Amino acid sequence: MDASNEYDLVIRGGTLVTAGDGFAADLAVRDGRIAAIGEALPAGREEIDAAGLLVLPGGVDAHCHIDEPPYGGAYLADDFRSASRSAACGGTTTIVPFANQLPGRPLRAAVEDYHRRAEGNALIDYAFHLIVSDPTTSLLGQELPALIEEGYTSFKVFMTYAGYQLEDPAILDLLALTRREGALLMVHAENGHCVHWQSQRLAAAGDTGLAAHGRAAPPLVEREATHRAIALAELAGARVLLVHVSSAEALEQIRWGQDRGLPVLAETCPQYLLSGQDDLEKPGWEAAKFLCSPPPRGADDAEALWRGLAQGAFQLASSDHCPYRLEGPEGKRSQGEELHFQKVPPGVPGLETRLPLLFHEGVQRGRLSLQQFVALTATNPARIYGLYPRKGGLAVGGDADIALWDPARRVTIRHADLHDACDYTPYEGREVEGWPVLTLSRGERVWERGEGERGRVSEAYGRGRFLARTRERAATAP
């Protein structure tokens, strides 16, 4: 064989799974990209025996918070080094965190700062969403269009949170801009006015424990905001993506919009599929491990969300990784030791556990097919956010971002075996069946199972590349 045609790597004997199919084949890699898929491929410089394993596209986690400015005195535990390491060890090869605009400051300053935080630290590839908190005339007319042109094609707004909450006219302006520029608006849909009003009533009545977090933001405030976000998008003639949907009531509104033919996209997360209000009622600081926004709901809501995933109402399942440490003064205890629902910052870690939890609870329990699992966790987020076919699939010419899964491997989740910089996981002690045993990023081994559960992690920090995204791809829904 001509040496110029030699493959760098051939993965043999595995079952390849895409968003639309599953089949036995070999897969070859050259120069960091998938070079061939077929039977009896020529030898590579390196060979991997994947017999009994699933060969899946590396996951795309399109909603995670990494090394952002502090919120209420609380700092995220993960920087790009620890977060990208954790993602890779869970089978994820692309992350899309948020460059967070600080009130009164240019959005471009946040983008430049975020690049400085990522460069030289990321183990896997990454893109940025933008958080817009101050949509000035100059931002709408100049700054955002220029950033979209440069590949920042998605941005997020909040309907709640003091300092971030935008009112309807500002959201309409941003939706109109996304339609004009071919970008996508992501919405955190909770009615902040209702949450504030209800929180004040609960506090006045002395109902301030962490369980009150769920009562302060009941499903109806998510339902109302979800419907309003869809209506605003309809008025502006734009697409909208509802992030971290937690309740059956919000899902009803999403289905209402989709049934009308509106371009409504939606995401949910493992914490809403596996946790509930009961977890917020656990004693002491144990409840803080499950406190996130929107709050986790009940078993009926979780089952409704699983049906939404299976039936196509949701297009993606992300982690919403938000790793505030439980111990120490800079995380969940940043406002002191009082277990007050308004003083404990919301957020839970989940980058590394996202795929194993969804695989076990979805695929192994018969709620999702393997193809749906791949679509929800890799292919659809890559399509929606303008990264496909470079990311999110197993296609010749695409990046060789690949996770080899042992579907029979049983793992008991323990934070001591995970690779983030947080100090807990809400899933401690949960047993799952199925875990990646090798993760390739552009054909390079970034994690593989070794002795012990922590395995071997690459030390090639800084090899991860920033991914600019095109408007045309970002404007195409799956």
C-alpha positions, 0 to 999 in steps of 0.5 A: 500500500502507498504510504501516502494513503496510510491511515493514522488510526483504524477502529475495527469491529465496532457498531457505529451509531449515528442519529439515523442508523446503526451498523457494523463497520470499520472507521479510519482516521487521517489528519484528525478527520474521518477518512473512511468507513467500510469493511476490511479497511487497510491497516492504520499506523494505530489500530483499536479493536472495538469488538463489543463496543459502540462507536458514537459521535463525541457528545456536544454539550451546548449548555454549560457554564465555565469560568464566568464572572461571580454571581452573588459572590459565588464563583464557578469551580471549573475553569476551561482546563477542569471542565474540558477534562471532565467533559472528555471523560464523559464522552463529550468532545465539544462544549459551548459555554457562555461569554457573559456580558456584564451590565454596562460593559460592551459584549465584545469585552466579555468575548475577548475576556472569555477567549483569554480564559479558554486559550491554552487550557481547553482539552477539547474544542469549544464555541461560545454562546453570548449572554445579553444583559444590556441590549443598547442601541449600539449593541443591536445595531453594530456590536451583535451583527459584527459578532454574528458575522465572526461566528458567534451565532447564538445568544441567551437572554433571561426573563428572570434574575435581577441584573439580567432580566429583560422585558418584552420590548428588548427581547422583541428587538433581539428576536428581530435581529436574529431573524435578520442576521440568521442567528438564534435566541435562547431564552431562560423562560421564567416570569421574574416578576412572579418569582420575585412576588412569590419569593417575598410572600414566602420570606414574609411568612418565614418559609425560607428553607431550600424547599421553598425554592420550588414554591417560589418558582412553580411550574406556572411561572415557567409555563407563562414565560414559555408561552410568552417567549413563543408568542414574542418569537411568532410576532418577530417571525423568528426561531426561539430555543427554550433552554433547560425546560423543567415542567410538563406545563412548559412542555405543553406550551412548546408542543402548542407552538410546534403544533402550530408550525412555529419554529420552536426548539427546546432543551431539557437536562438530566436534573429535570429527568432524575431529580425532583422537589423531594430532593429540595426537601432533604435535610441541611445542605444536602438539599443544596446539591439539587438546587437549580433554576428552574427548580426540579419538579416531580415524577409526573413532570419527569415522565412527561419530559422523557416522552417529550424527548422520545416524541421529538418535542425536545431537540437536545439534552444538555447538562446546564453544568453550573458547578458551585462548590458545596463547601467553602465561602465562594460557592453555595455558602457565599452568602453564609451558612443560612439555608435560605432559598434566596441566598444559596446560588442555583446550579448543579454540576453535570458535564461528565455525567450527562451522557452516562445518565441519559444512556442508562435512563434513556437507552437502557431503560427503553425510553430512547433508541440509540439513534435518538440518544445520539441525535439529542446529545450530539447531532442535533446540538451540532446542527442547531448551533452551526457545527455540523457536519464537522461535529456531531456525526460520523461522516467522512470529512468530519472531525474524528470526534469519537467516543467508544462506549461499553454498553455493558459497563456498570459504574457507580457514580462517585464524585471521587472518580469524576474529573471536574473541580467541584466537590460533589455530584447530585448523583452520588451512589447512582449506578448506571450501565454504559460508559465511554471507555475511550474518547478521541478529539480530532483523532487524538486520545483525550481519555481512556479507561485504565486502572481504576475508575478515573482512567488516563487523561491526556495532559495536552491542555490547550489543544482544544480549538475555538469553533466559529460558526456560520450563520447559514448552518445556525439557521438550519434546524434538524 
